[in-house]
Structure formats: C-alpha cells, structure tokens
Amino acid sequence: MGTSTRVALVDDDSDYRQLYRLWLPEGYDVIEAADGREALDLVDDSVDVVVLDREMPNADGETVAAELRERSVDPAVVMVSGVEPDVDILDIPVDSYLTKPATRDALLSVISTVRSWREYAPERRDLLGLAARKAAVSEAKRAVALAESEAYRRAEERLADHQLDPIDLPIER
C-alpha cells in the first residue's frame, strides 16, 4: 500500500457521497459509485476501504459485500445504513456497521480502524469484524431479545473461542 488511502464511497444518495468526501482528510483518494453494480465494476485491488450503503438499486450492500468477499480483492468494508442493526448483520461479511446518520468522527475512526485490520490474518480480521458487528447489534437491541437469537448466540460462542483485545475494536459508533 502507498501512503494514500483509496476509499470507494458507495451510496445511491449523492448527498451522502458528497458529505463523506468532504469529511475525508486531504490525501485520501476517493472514487464514487451510485449503486451496487457500479461499485462492483469500480472496486479493484487498489481500493483500501469501501464505505457501503446497505439499501441501493442494482445490487444492495449485502450483495456487494458478499461478492467482494468472494473476489481476490480485499478492501475493508464499512456498511453505513439507515437500517438499525439487528442480528441479521452478524451474517453480512463487512468489517464494521454504522447507522445513518453517522458522525464524521465515527466514520473516520472506523475507516482508520478497519484499514489497519487488513494487515491481520483473514481469520483474525473476520473475528474483529464479527465483534464490531456484534457490538453494533448490542447497542441497538435489548439483551433479553438478543439472548433469544440463534445468530447472536453463535457469534458469542465463536468470539468466546478467541481472545480478542478490545483495543482492536472501534470505540465510536
């Protein structure tokens, strides 16, 4: 990787793409896509981080994340969505999940964090992403409802098998 971070901003709402572009510090190389199919055409191995909307035309964010995971390209992926996180996000192959409207500080912090995770072995990176998504769900849902979720229990069991250092997780949401 060079000194510049290349970020793909993928959202069907041009206002969000423009806002995220303005928030990124000077020196970031930014490309944009207005839908999932365009994102899949644009994202290659030069992209470090994808900021990805969940609900878009021509391939939603979940489809884009899954297809990127299947490719040889390996960008970090941050899903930013107006959909409140629920246990279903535990099965989406993204490194982190933010709820719209995200703050500038939260977005920049998560981009920095997930970019650094790219240096880890794939299994550790997957676990860090699962832990970040689990934290997003935990913040959004009551513990009682979570205890009844099979996906949440599976995530807890998988994470319990590995010792994760909390310093690896983004603090802000």
Contacts in CASP RR format, 6 or more apart in sequence:
PFRMAT RR
TARGET T0000
AUTHOR 0000-0000-0000
METHOD contacts of the structure
MODEL  1
MGTSTRVALVDDDSDYRQLYRLWLPEGYDVIEAADGREALDLVDDSVDVV
VLDREMPNADGETVAAELRERSVDPAVVMVSGVEPDVDILDIPVDSYLTK
PATRDALLSVISTVRSWREYAPERRDLLGLAARKAAVSEAKRAVALAESE
AYRRAEERLADHQLDPIDLPIER
1 48 0 8 1.000
4 27 0 8 1.000
4 28 0 8 1.000
4 29 0 8 1.000
5 27 0 8 1.000
5 28 0 8 1.000
5 29 0 8 1.000
5 48 0 8 1.000
5 49 0 8 1.000
5 111 0 8 1.000
5 115 0 8 1.000
6 28 0 8 1.000
6 29 0 8 1.000
6 30 0 8 1.000
6 31 0 8 1.000
6 46 0 8 1.000
6 47 0 8 1.000
6 48 0 8 1.000
6 49 0 8 1.000
7 24 0 8 1.000
7 28 0 8 1.000
7 29 0 8 1.000
7 30 0 8 1.000
7 31 0 8 1.000
7 47 0 8 1.000
7 48 0 8 1.000
7 49 0 8 1.000
7 50 0 8 1.000
7 51 0 8 1.000
7 111 0 8 1.000
8 30 0 8 1.000
8 31 0 8 1.000
8 32 0 8 1.000
8 33 0 8 1.000
8 39 0 8 1.000
8 42 0 8 1.000
8 43 0 8 1.000
8 47 0 8 1.000
8 49 0 8 1.000
8 50 0 8 1.000
8 51 0 8 1.000
8 75 0 8 1.000
9 16 0 8 1.000
9 17 0 8 1.000
9 20 0 8 1.000
9 21 0 8 1.000
9 30 0 8 1.000
9 31 0 8 1.000
9 32 0 8 1.000
9 33 0 8 1.000
9 51 0 8 1.000
10 32 0 8 1.000
10 33 0 8 1.000
10 35 0 8 1.000
10 36 0 8 1.000
10 38 0 8 1.000
10 39 0 8 1.000
10 50 0 8 1.000
10 51 0 8 1.000
10 52 0 8 1.000
10 53 0 8 1.000
10 56 0 8 1.000
10 61 0 8 1.000
10 64 0 8 1.000
11 17 0 8 1.000
11 20 0 8 1.000
11 34 0 8 1.000
11 51 0 8 1.000
11 52 0 8 1.000
11 53 0 8 1.000
11 56 0 8 1.000
11 80 0 8 1.000
12 34 0 8 1.000
12 35 0 8 1.000
12 53 0 8 1.000
12 55 0 8 1.000
12 56 0 8 1.000
12 57 0 8 1.000
13 53 0 8 1.000
14 34 0 8 1.000
16 53 0 8 1.000
16 80 0 8 1.000
16 100 0 8 1.000
17 32 0 8 1.000
17 34 0 8 1.000
20 51 0 8 1.000
20 107 0 8 1.000
21 30 0 8 1.000
21 32 0 8 1.000
23 104 0 8 1.000
23 107 0 8 1.000
23 108 0 8 1.000
24 30 0 8 1.000
24 108 0 8 1.000
24 111 0 8 1.000
25 108 0 8 1.000
31 42 0 8 1.000
31 47 0 8 1.000
33 39 0 8 1.000
33 41 0 8 1.000
33 42 0 8 1.000
33 43 0 8 1.000
34 56 0 8 1.000
35 56 0 8 1.000
35 57 0 8 1.000
35 58 0 8 1.000
35 59 0 8 1.000
36 56 0 8 1.000
36 57 0 8 1.000
36 58 0 8 1.000
36 59 0 8 1.000
36 60 0 8 1.000
36 61 0 8 1.000
36 63 0 8 1.000
36 64 0 8 1.000
37 58 0 8 1.000
37 59 0 8 1.000
38 58 0 8 1.000
39 50 0 8 1.000
39 52 0 8 1.000
39 59 0 8 1.000
39 64 0 8 1.000
40 59 0 8 1.000
40 64 0 8 1.000
40 67 0 8 1.000
40 68 0 8 1.000
43 50 0 8 1.000
43 68 0 8 1.000
43 73 0 8 1.000
43 75 0 8 1.000
44 73 0 8 1.000
45 72 0 8 1.000
45 73 0 8 1.000
45 74 0 8 1.000
47 73 0 8 1.000
47 75 0 8 1.000
48 75 0 8 1.000
48 76 0 8 1.000
48 115 0 8 1.000
48 118 0 8 1.000
49 75 0 8 1.000
49 76 0 8 1.000
49 77 0 8 1.000
49 78 0 8 1.000
49 111 0 8 1.000
49 114 0 8 1.000
49 115 0 8 1.000
50 64 0 8 1.000
50 68 0 8 1.000
50 75 0 8 1.000
50 76 0 8 1.000
50 77 0 8 1.000
50 78 0 8 1.000
51 78 0 8 1.000
51 80 0 8 1.000
51 107 0 8 1.000
51 111 0 8 1.000
52 61 0 8 1.000
52 64 0 8 1.000
52 65 0 8 1.000
52 77 0 8 1.000
52 78 0 8 1.000
52 79 0 8 1.000
52 80 0 8 1.000
52 94 0 8 1.000
53 61 0 8 1.000
53 79 0 8 1.000
53 80 0 8 1.000
53 81 0 8 1.000
54 60 0 8 1.000
54 61 0 8 1.000
54 62 0 8 1.000
54 79 0 8 1.000
54 80 0 8 1.000
54 81 0 8 1.000
54 82 0 8 1.000
54 83 0 8 1.000
55 61 0 8 1.000
55 81 0 8 1.000
55 82 0 8 1.000
55 83 0 8 1.000
56 64 0 8 1.000
59 67 0 8 1.000
61 79 0 8 1.000
62 92 0 8 1.000
65 77 0 8 1.000
65 79 0 8 1.000
65 92 0 8 1.000
65 93 0 8 1.000
65 94 0 8 1.000
66 92 0 8 1.000
66 93 0 8 1.000
68 75 0 8 1.000
68 77 0 8 1.000
68 93 0 8 1.000
69 93 0 8 1.000
74 118 0 8 1.000
75 118 0 8 1.000
76 95 0 8 1.000
76 111 0 8 1.000
76 114 0 8 1.000
76 115 0 8 1.000
76 117 0 8 1.000
76 118 0 8 1.000
77 93 0 8 1.000
77 94 0 8 1.000
77 95 0 8 1.000
77 114 0 8 1.000
78 94 0 8 1.000
78 95 0 8 1.000
78 96 0 8 1.000
78 97 0 8 1.000
78 98 0 8 1.000
78 107 0 8 1.000
78 110 0 8 1.000
78 111 0 8 1.000
78 114 0 8 1.000
79 89 0 8 1.000
79 92 0 8 1.000
79 94 0 8 1.000
79 96 0 8 1.000
79 97 0 8 1.000
79 98 0 8 1.000
80 97 0 8 1.000
80 98 0 8 1.000
80 99 0 8 1.000
80 100 0 8 1.000
80 102 0 8 1.000
80 107 0 8 1.000
81 97 0 8 1.000
81 98 0 8 1.000
81 99 0 8 1.000
81 100 0 8 1.000
82 99 0 8 1.000
82 100 0 8 1.000
83 99 0 8 1.000
84 99 0 8 1.000
84 140 0 8 1.000
85 97 0 8 1.000
85 99 0 8 1.000
85 133 0 8 1.000
85 136 0 8 1.000
85 137 0 8 1.000
85 139 0 8 1.000
85 140 0 8 1.000
85 141 0 8 1.000
86 137 0 8 1.000
86 140 0 8 1.000
86 141 0 8 1.000
87 137 0 8 1.000
87 141 0 8 1.000
87 146 0 8 1.000
87 149 0 8 1.000
87 151 0 8 1.000
87 152 0 8 1.000
88 151 0 8 1.000
89 97 0 8 1.000
89 133 0 8 1.000
89 136 0 8 1.000
89 137 0 8 1.000
90 130 0 8 1.000
90 133 0 8 1.000
90 134 0 8 1.000
90 137 0 8 1.000
90 151 0 8 1.000
90 152 0 8 1.000
90 154 0 8 1.000
90 155 0 8 1.000
91 151 0 8 1.000
92 133 0 8 1.000
94 129 0 8 1.000
94 133 0 8 1.000
95 114 0 8 1.000
95 117 0 8 1.000
95 125 0 8 1.000
95 128 0 8 1.000
95 129 0 8 1.000
95 132 0 8 1.000
96 110 0 8 1.000
96 113 0 8 1.000
96 114 0 8 1.000
96 129 0 8 1.000
96 132 0 8 1.000
96 133 0 8 1.000
96 136 0 8 1.000
96 170 0 8 1.000
97 132 0 8 1.000
97 133 0 8 1.000
97 136 0 8 1.000
98 106 0 8 1.000
98 107 0 8 1.000
98 110 0 8 1.000
98 136 0 8 1.000
98 173 0 8 1.000
99 136 0 8 1.000
99 140 0 8 1.000
99 173 0 8 1.000
103 172 0 8 1.000
105 172 0 8 1.000
106 170 0 8 1.000
106 172 0 8 1.000
106 173 0 8 1.000
109 170 0 8 1.000
109 171 0 8 1.000
109 172 0 8 1.000
110 170 0 8 1.000
110 172 0 8 1.000
113 168 0 8 1.000
113 169 0 8 1.000
113 170 0 8 1.000
114 129 0 8 1.000
114 170 0 8 1.000
117 124 0 8 1.000
117 125 0 8 1.000
117 128 0 8 1.000
117 129 0 8 1.000
117 168 0 8 1.000
118 125 0 8 1.000
120 128 0 8 1.000
124 162 0 8 1.000
127 158 0 8 1.000
127 159 0 8 1.000
127 162 0 8 1.000
127 164 0 8 1.000
128 164 0 8 1.000
128 168 0 8 1.000
128 169 0 8 1.000
130 155 0 8 1.000
130 158 0 8 1.000
130 159 0 8 1.000
131 159 0 8 1.000
131 164 0 8 1.000
131 168 0 8 1.000
131 169 0 8 1.000
132 169 0 8 1.000
132 170 0 8 1.000
133 155 0 8 1.000
134 152 0 8 1.000
134 155 0 8 1.000
134 156 0 8 1.000
134 159 0 8 1.000
135 169 0 8 1.000
135 173 0 8 1.000
136 173 0 8 1.000
137 146 0 8 1.000
137 152 0 8 1.000
138 146 0 8 1.000
139 173 0 8 1.000
146 152 0 8 1.000
147 153 0 8 1.000
END
